[in-house]
């Protein structure tokens, strides 16, 4: 009897081992660790698409936001970032967000002005003088009012981020006075106010997607463009332009947008954790953007065959006056002039 029991146990054991080997359950290599396997069924993924390089104010802030979201939610929410227009570009990212093909995008507010005309106010030339003024406007009640205008599009605005002040670059001759802009084909972001700004100095504005600016400058399809030092450096525009003039004539900043259905599907605890990550990133981001533009301007100063000029105060004043009709056109074209009046109370004249 004892022999029979031992024999049966041994047979069962042998059978189990041989089936285990056949099925690859024994001696199989463990799966490589993949953090997406952990809690796969409950993990929430946010796909975030943007158009600039990672070493820029927006690219760095997106990375920081992703880190903080993961930390605050204890790994439950992961943000996958697609920089450099590798997923969607300027032309199709807003539609992709509306259709829920991507959960988050971070366009410049200028690129949103065809949907939200009141945001043109932020494109007005020489409206802001300092980064602190930009911070106060974009992170205060005015910023909130502007974000509320996204409601009809079923998009939630989480906040605004800053890049910096725009300057001009050109290829054939330097821009010392606004008269030097006459006749140039200048790339702009798609914004009526930006187009009118260049029409006011008799240049031809050409709206082009950011991902095409380098090749269009290289092929001389355009002569000039406006941008921040960080975008000019990180995208290598200095390799295909010869001159840069520090005009500081406008600002470039971003709206951090999330698909509203997706947002509403999140538990309120997660929403709060994401908003906390957003607030911390925003505070860090505004300072970081200023530092990054300073450093990138220094790097631009070291480039061969690339000259940087500052516009003297007298010329700057003339340029500013030349652009005042843009304000009249803006006032005539938007429904809400209240926002401009509120900004004018914050910025120094
Ligand atoms: C541009 O198109 O010039 C910039 O808006 C790109 C960006 O997102 O900073």
Boltz pocket constraint, residues with backbone or C-beta under 6 A from the ligand:
constraints:
  - pocket:
      binder: B
      contacts: [[A, 51], [A, 52], [A, 58], [A, 106], [A, 107], [A, 108], [A, 163], [A, 189], [A, 208], [A, 209], [A, 210], [A, 226], [A, 227], [A, 231], [A, 252]]
      max_distance: 6.0
